[in-house]
Amino acid sequence: MKTAGEELPLLDWGPRVYTIGEILNSAAKYFQGKGLENARLNAEILLGTVLDLSRVDLYLHFDRPLTDEELSEFRMFIKRRRGGQPLQYLTGQTEFHSLTFQVTPAALIPRPETEILVDALLEHLDRQREDLAVADVGTGCGNIAVTLAVHLPKARLWATDLSPEALALAQRNARNHEVEARIRFLRGDLLAPLRPERGRFAAIVSNPPYVTTGELDGLPAEIRDHEPLMALDGGRDGLEIVRRIVAQAADALAPDGWLALEVGDGQAEKVKTMVARMGTYREAESVTDYAGIPRVILARRISHPRAE
């Protein structure tokens, strides 16, 4: 039952014709009343998705009337967004490293922090090297593998994931960016599918699950209830998957090969200690994110472990 202050203008639109401007203003006001951050931006993106118009074009066609079908579809988007579904899943796409990626609930939504992971690794790789082999472990929607393939035009990449749905999504993204021929997609647990290529890789990169199991319930509902928990849950201390990758990568990397990992807030020093205890990597370094938090760990496999 509605109470004062809970007016639902988007559900109460009458039978008359509405323009883009009217609906956009109404949706933005509605989202704002529900406490949604960036209310106007959300309304613009969702209406633009329904009408296949850019945000600029919405304002260039401010007086264009909406059809009943368009209004009905937009109302559905409003309800789903109000229910907490991420904007990226509703639109079916997101931007990562200036590239557009398809996204679905089969994989995590790429975050800006992961761009730092990609950039940090690229700084250490020869972009023109002919025999460069790179593996992306837990590829999700393929944003890391595809971005690396775009920036490493002569490299060959391997991308693994347990989820067949995520792999199918990653393949679509690779195809959309015309790098599918240089990426081999393999289903399996972490580095297990890479065993035949043992000792080959110049770099292994991963954005692994690193949220502690106990913290999952405290995540924002938009993440907890809609993004795949398997891609978030890092176990009791958040580092269970990281430990396995650090151990498995030691054999998979070529001498002097790089291991690049994204880690959670407060985990960097623990991971650096973990790497040091392996005895197969040089001292690890960390790279901070936009908030000054150590977010990326880079470790290089030593050339001759027995001698060093």
N, C-alpha and C positions, 0 to 999 in steps of 0.2 A: 504494500500500500504506500502510495506517495505521500510524503509530508512536505510542508512548506520548505523551500530551498532544495528540493529534490526533483525539480522540473526536468523532464526528459524531452527537450525540444526536438532531438533527432528522431525520437520515436513517435512524436506527435505531429510531424509534418502533415499538413492538410492536403487536400486534393489539387490545390492550385499549382501552377508552374513556378519552379524556383530556379534562380540563376546560380552560376558558379559562385559569384560573390556572396550571395545570401547564404548558400549552404556552407561555404568556407568559413564565413564569420560565425555561423551557428555552431559548426563543429568545433572550432577553436574555443569558443566560449564554453561549450559543453565539456571539453577535455580539461580546460582550466578549472572549471568547477569541480571536477573529479580529482584535482590535484596532480594531474599528469604533467611531468616536466616537458618543456618545449611543446606546449599545446598547439600553437599555431603551426609549427613545423610538422608535427604529426598529422594534422588535418591536411596540410598541403600535400604531403607525400602520399597519403592514402587516397585523396581525391585525384591526384595526378595519376596514380596507378589505375584507378577505375576508368579514367577518361583517356589514358595513354597520352598525357600531356606533361611537360616539364613544369616545374614550379613557376618559372617565368611565364610560360604559356598560359597558366591559369589566370594570371593577372592581365595578360593581353586579351583574354576572352572572358573577362569578368562578368559580362552581361549575357553570356551564352546560356540558354535554358538547358536543364538536365531532363533527360527522358525518364519515364517511370522506371525503366529497367536500370538505368544508371543510378538513380536514387535508391532503388532497392539494394543494389550491390554495395553502394557506399554505406548504407545503413548496416549491412551485414559486417563490413569491415569495422565500423564504429563499435559494434557490439563485441566483436572479437578483441579489438584493441582494449576496450574497457575491461574485458575479462582477463587482461594481462598478457595476451599473446604478443611476442616481440614484433616490433615494426618490420624487422627484416624478414621474418617468416611470412608475414602478411603480404609484403611486396614481392617476396621470392628472390630478393637480391640484396647485396651489400657491396660497399667499396672496400678494397684492401690494397694498399700500396698503389693507389691510382688505377687499379683494375677492378672491373665489375665481376662479381661472383654470384652464381646462383646459390641460394641457401634454402635448406628445408630442415625440419626437426630431426632429421637423421644425423645431423652434425652440429657442432658448436658454431655459433656466429663468430666470425673472425673479429678480433679486437685490435685496437691501435698498438697495444703493447707488443703484439706478435710481429708487427712491422719492424720493431727494434731488433727482434731476434733475426729476421731476414737480413736487415741491413748490417748487423754485426758480423754475420757469417760472410756476406758478400765482400766485406772489407778484406777478408783473409783468403779469398779464392781468386785464381787467375781466370778472368772471364773469357779468355781466348784459348784456354788449354783444351786441346783436342780430346784427350782421354779422361776428362774429368767425370767422375762418377759420384753422385750424391744421393743419399737416401733420406726420405722424410718418413718418420715413424709415427703412426697414428695420424694419417693425413687428413681425416675429416672431409671437409668439402674440397680439399686439394689446394687451398690458398697458398700454403708455403711452397709446395712442389711446383705449382704452376708459376708462381711469381719468380722462383729461382730459375725455372726453365726459360722464362722470358728474358731474364737478365744474364743468363749464362747460355748464349746461343749455340755453343758447341758441346755442352754437357749432356750426359745421359742421366736420367733420374729414375729412382725406384720409390714407390709410395706404398706403404702398407697400412692396413686397417682391419680390425676384426669385423666391422660392420659391412655387409655387402651393399646395403643401401647407401652408406657413406662413400664407398668406393665407386658406385655407379654415379653418384653426384660429382665426385672428383673427376671422373672421366669426362662427364659433360662439360665441366669447367675447362678441362684441358683441351677438349675439342673446340670450345668457344674461342679459346685464345691461340688455337692452331699450334699447340705444342704436344698434342697427344702422342705423336709418333716417337717422341723422345722420353716419354715417361712410361714405365712399366708398373702397372697397378697389381698388387698382390694381396690376397686376403690371408690374414694370419695374425698371431699374437706377437706384437712388437717386432723384434728383429728375426724371429724364427723363419719367415719366408726368405730372408736374405742369406741364409746359410750357404747356398751354392756360390755366392759371391764373396765369401769370407776373405778378408784382407784386401779388398779391392777399393773401398770407398775413400775418397779424398775428404768427404764430410758426411756426417750423420747429424740430422737436425730433428728436433721434436719439441712440440708444445704438449707435454704429457698432462694427464690429470694430476693436480697437485693440491686440491682442496682436501682437508682432513674430513674423514667420514663424519665426525662429530659436528663439523661446521656446515654440513649440507643443509640441514633444516633451517639454518639461520641466513641462508642466501636469499637475495631478493626473490619474491615469488615469480617474477618474470623469467628468472634463470632457473630456479629450482623446479618449477612446474612445467617448463616447456622445453628446456634444452636437455640433451641426453646425459643422464647422471653418470653413465659409464665413462664419459669423456671428462667428467669433473672429479670423480671420487679417487683420491690418491691414497686411500687407506688410513690407518690409524693416525699416522703422523704426517700424511700428505706426500710422503716420499717413497712409498712402496714401488710405484712404477718407475720413478726416477732411478732408484737403486738398480732395478733390473736393466734399464737401458744403459746406465754407466758400465755395468758389468759386461753386458753383451756387446756393446760397441767396441770394447777393447780388442776383441778378436776380429770384428768386422772391418775396422778401419785399417787403411794402409798406413805404413810408417809416415809420421808427420801429419796424419789425417786429423781433421777437426771434429770435435763433438760440440754441438751447440744446443743448449736446453733453455727453455723458458721455465722459470720457477716462481713460486709464490712469495709474498711479502714475508720477510724474516727467514727464508729458507736458504739464501745464497751461501752463507758461511758453512752451513751444514753440508751443502752439496759440494762445496770446495774441499771440505775435509774428507768427504766420501771419495772424491776423485783422487785426492792425495794418497789415501790408504790403498788404492788399487795398485799403485806402483807401476802403472803402464802409461800414465799421462804426465806431461809437464805440469807445473803449477797452474791451476785454473785462474782465470780472470773473470771479473763480473762487469756487466754493463748496466747502467741505471736507466730507468724509464723516465717518462715525462714528469713524474712526481718525485724523482730522486731516489726511488726504491731500486735496489739491485734486482734486476729482473731477468737477466740473461747470463748464463754461465758458458764460458768458452774454455775448452781444454784440448790440448794437442797431444796426440799419441806420440810417445818417444820413439825414436828411430830404432834403437837397439836396446831393448829392455834388459837383456842380460848384462850388457856393458855398463848401463847406467843404473 
